[in-house]
Amino acid sequence: MALVSPTPPAITAVHLRRRRRLSGEKFRRPPYASGEPLRALTRLGPLFWPWEKVKVGPHYVSPMGFGTWAWGNKLLWGYQEGMDGVLQETFNLALRNGINLFDTADSYGTGRLNGQSEKLLGKFIREYRGPNKTRENVVIATKFAAYPWRLTPGQFVRACKSSLDRMQLDQIGIGQLHWSTANYAPLQEKALWDGLVAMYEKGLVQAVGVSNYGPKQLAKIYDYLKSRGVPLCSAQVQFSLLSMGADQMELKSVCDSLGIRLIAYSPLGLGMLTGKYSVSNLPRGPRALLFRQILPGLDPLLNTLQDIAQRRGKTMSQIAINWCICKGAIPIPGVKTVEQAEENLGALGWRLSSDEILVLESVAKASPTKMIQNIFQTS
């Protein structure tokens, strides 16, 4: 179904105010030729209709989810417990705008705050004051770390029960293996696969997925789980205009052929595709080292993102996220403020044109620097 009308009507000031109120979009007028009326680049109404939800295993989820890596992470994202009120407002805003997929992990949270992301998600769901149906439709996708001491299926099942306790839930929407141990502990890998089977058979999770699996290893676990009567519903991987190399695109092809939904983490390249940073304006913390290596070669891609954003009346972040959606992935940008959530929501309700996608991908492929691949991703 087309998301943009072939002959969109001119927008009045009332329409603009209504659209901004519904989507949270910070609208900027694009540079149209003198005398040309402002045209609708996104539809009026909800950010997406119910029939536009994406099927992931037994679930129907919003075309974009939100990631919660920052919720509890002091080292990389500067989390402080005083932020919890803002995080709850951010969560509430997401739910009110139809977002129902939230990604987390049992390892999210540094030091004594280990598991904090899961705890906060559970708390925010319980305390949400909107309709019960909205709360009931939330799909939590949590990841279980392949720690070296998790050597048996039973230990993996216990990890799942611990996550349920932290969130105070009876069942997890999607239980995911956080990474594969095939490259360094292949014997442990089989035990973890059996752990996924066990938690699914016990009804602790409604569906299972994996994260950081390459195309070959993904096909192997798919076949194994299928032989045990367990469908593999999702594969989460770093996927963006900075992470669209041969392995990632092959993985996308494998997902498409097997009916596995690709979930794209870091769709903004940890913030490099937002246009908010430069070599002279680096983020604080460990990210600065990575940004210093990659940003100098990104000017052509960032300039292209900016050009399309200006023509569209969008932001660079919204263009980058929408590219993921157009590729058939579910992006899960991280959010920790209401402003970030509002901006990300502006990526919904419209689609890049095929020409815009081709231009973006051509420039991205020609970039001399790319995002460093996750060291845990297998072949």
N, C-alpha and C positions, 0 to 999 in steps of 0.2 A: 504494500500500500504506500503510495507516495506521501511523503511528509510535507512537501511544499506544493502549494497549488500552482498549476501552470500559469494562471493569470491572477496573481494575488492582488487583492484590493488595496487601495491606498489606506494608510493607517491614520486615524485621527489621534489627537492628543489623549483622548479618553481611552482609545485602544492601547496606546503605549503604556499608560499608567496601569491599565488592567493586566497587560502582559507582564510588566515588571513585577506587579504584585503576585501573580501566579507563579512566575518562574524564578524570581529573585535575580533576574538578569540585570546587570549594570549596562544599560543600553548606551552605545555610542553611535552617533549618526555617521554612516559611511560617506566618503567623499563623492557624492553623485554629481553629475553635471548640472550646471546652473539651470534652474527651472524644472528639473526632473522631480516628480513627486516621490516621496519616501514610500517604498513598497514593503510589503510584509515579507520578511526573510524567515520568520517562523510563524506557525499557525497560532491563532488565538484559541485559548482553552487549556486543558491539562497539558503537562509536559509530555505525557504519552498516554494513550488510551489503553484500557485493560487488555485488548486483543494484541497489543504491541509488546506485551511482556515476553520474556525470553524463557524457553523451557530448558531447565537444567535438571535432568533426572526426573523426579516426581514433582518438582517445584516449578512455579512460574514466577520469575523475578523481574525486577526493573531492568531496563537496558543498561544501566550503570549501577554499580554498588559503591559502597564506601569502605575504605580500608582503615584499620585502627592500630596500625603499627606504632604510631606516635603516642598512643594512650598508655602511658606508664614508662616510656623510654626517655630517660634523662640524658643519656650519653649522646645520642644522635639527634633527638628532636626537642630536647630541653623541657621535658615534661615536669610539671610541679603539681602537687595535689590540689593547690588552689585553683587549678584550671578546670576541675571537675564540673563546676557549674556551667562553664562555657561549653564544655564537651556535651553536657546533657542538652543544652539549648540547640547545639549543632545536630545532635541525634534527633531531637523533636522536629526540627525544621526538615530534616531529611524525610522522616516518616510522613509529615504533613504534605510533602510534595511527591509522595508515591514511592520513594526509595525503600526497598524492603530486603536488600541483600547487604549484609555486613560481614566483612572478613576479619578474622582475628587469628590468634595462635596461643597455645599454652606457654610459649616462650616469650611472648610479648610483655615487656616490663623488665627493667633492669634491677639487679640486686634484690633487695627485700620487696620490691614491687613486681617480682616475677608473677605473671598471671593477672596483672592489674587490668589489662585490656578486657579480658573475659569478665572479670568482676564488674567492671563499669558497664559493659554491655548488658549483662544480666540485670543490674540495678536500674539502668535507664529503661529497659523494657518494662520492668515491674512498675516503675513510677510514671510511665507515660500516661497522660490524662486524656488522650484522644479515644476514639471508638475502639471497643474491644476487638473488633474484626481486624483493625489495622495492626494492633499489637500481636494478634494471633498469626498474622500473615508474615511476620518477620522471619527471614531465613538467615540463621547464623551459620557461617562456614568457618569452622575453626580447624587449625592445623596442629598435628601432634608431632613434636620434635623427635627425630631419630637419634636420641641421645645414646651414647655408647653403652649405658647401663640398661637400656630397654632391649633386652636380648630375647624375650619370649613373647608370644602372642598375649599371654596373660598380663604381662607388664604394660603392653600397649592398651589393652582393655582397661586396666586400672587408670592409665593416663586419661582415657576418655571419661571415666567416671569422675575423676578429679575435676576435669573441665566442667562437667555437668554440675558438680557441687559448687564450683566458683560462680557459675552463671545462675544457679538455682533453677535449672531446667530439667524436664523429664527426658527430653530428646534433643539431639543436635540435628540441624537441617542437613549439613554436609560435613562429614568427618574426613579430613584430608591428611595424608602422609606428607609432612613438611618438606622432606627431601629424600632422595634415594641414597642408599649406602653401597650401591653396586660397585662404585669405583674404589672403595677402600675397605669394605666389610661385606662382601657378597653373601656370606652365610646369615648375617643379621637381616638382610633384605627379605629373605623368604619368611622369616618370623614376623616381620612387620606386615607383610602382605596377609599372612594368616590372622594377624591382629585386626586388620581392617575387616576381614571376613567375619571374625568373631563378634566385633562390635555391631556389625550390620545384622547378623543373625540373632543377636540378643535384643535387637530393637533399640540400641543406644543411639544410633544414627539412622536417619531416614535415607541417606545416600552417602556414597564414598567418592572421594576424589584424590588427586595427587598434586604435588607442587614441585617445580624444578626438575621435572622429568624431560629428557630429550626424546626425540621421535622413536628411536629403537627401543629404549627401555619402556617407553609408554606402551608400545605395541605388546611387549612381553607381559606387563602387568595386566593389561586389558584382557589378553588371552587367558591368563591364570585366573583372574577374578571371574571371567565368564565361565570357565570350567567348574568353578565353585558355585555358580548360580548368583553371582553378585555383579550387578552392572556398574561400570565405571562411568560416572556422570560428568566429571570435570577434570581439567588439567590447568593448573595455575602456573603461569610463567611470566618472566619479565618480557613485556611486549609493548613496543612504542616505536615512534619514528626514529628513535636512537637504538632500538633493539629489534631490527627486522632483517637480521642476517639469514644465511642459508638454513641454519639449524632451526631458527624460530619459524621461518616460513614452511619448512618441511614438517615441523611439529603441527603447525596450523592445518596443513594438508592431511596429516594423519588423523587429527581430531575430526575434521570434516568427514573423512571417509568412514570413521568408526562411530560417528554420532556422539562424540565427546565435546562438551562445551569448553572453549578456551576462555579462561579468566585472565585478564591482563593486569598484572601488578606493575607498579611504577610507570603508568602510562605517560607521566610527565617527566620521566627521566630524573627522578628525585628532585625535580624543580628546575632542571636545566631548560625545559621547553616552555617555561612560563614567561620568559622575557624579563624576569625580575632580577636576574643576576648577570654579572659580567666579570671579567678578570679583575677589574678594580672594585667590584662590589660582590664579594663572595659570602656565602652563608657562614654562619658560625659552626664550629665543631668539625668533626672528621670529614664532612661533605666537602669542605673547602679544598682538601687535597685532591679529591677526584675532579671537582669542578675546574681547578687550575689546569689539569691535564687535558680536559676535553673541550671546555668552552672556546679556546682560541680557534678551533677549526669549525665552529658551528655557525659562523656569521651567515653563510648563504642559506642554511636551513632556517635560522631564526628570522632572517629578513623575509623569507618566503612566508613563514607563518604570520609574521606581522602584516605583510601585504594582504593576505587572504583575510585575516582578522579585521583589518580596516574596511575592506570591501564589504564584508559580511555584517559589520557592526557587532563583532564578537571580540573576545580576547584570545590571545595566543593559546592559553590553556584550553579554552573551549574548542578551538580548532584541533589541537593535538588529541584531546579526548574523543572528539567526534570521529577522527580518523580511525581510532580503535573500533568504535561502534560500526563504522562503515565496513570494516574488515570482518565483521561477524563475531568479534570478541566482546566480552563484558569487562569494561575497564573498572578498576576499583581504586581510584585516586584516594590518597590519604587525606583526611580532614581533621583539623583540630580547632577550627574557629567557624563561627557563623558565616563570616565573609568568604572563607574558602568554600564552604558548602554552597553558598549562593552562587559563586562564580562557576563552580563545577556543574550546578544544575542548569546553567545556561548552555551546556553542551547537548541538552536533550531537546527533542521536538523538531529537529531539522536534520538535513544530511548534506554533507559536502558533495559537490558534483564530481562526476568521473574525471573530468579534466583537472579539477583541483587535487584530487587524490593522486593522479599520475604525476603532477608537478611536484607535490610534496615528496612522493616516494623517489622520484628521480633525483631531486636535490639531496634527500637523505642518504641515498646510496652513494652519492658522489662525495659526501662529507669525509674529510681525511681522518676524523676521529669518531669513534663509536662508543656507546656505553659498554663498560666492562661487564662481561658476562658473570652471572652468579657462579661462584666456584663450586657449588653443589650440583649445578645442572649436569645431568649425564648426557651421553650421546644418544 
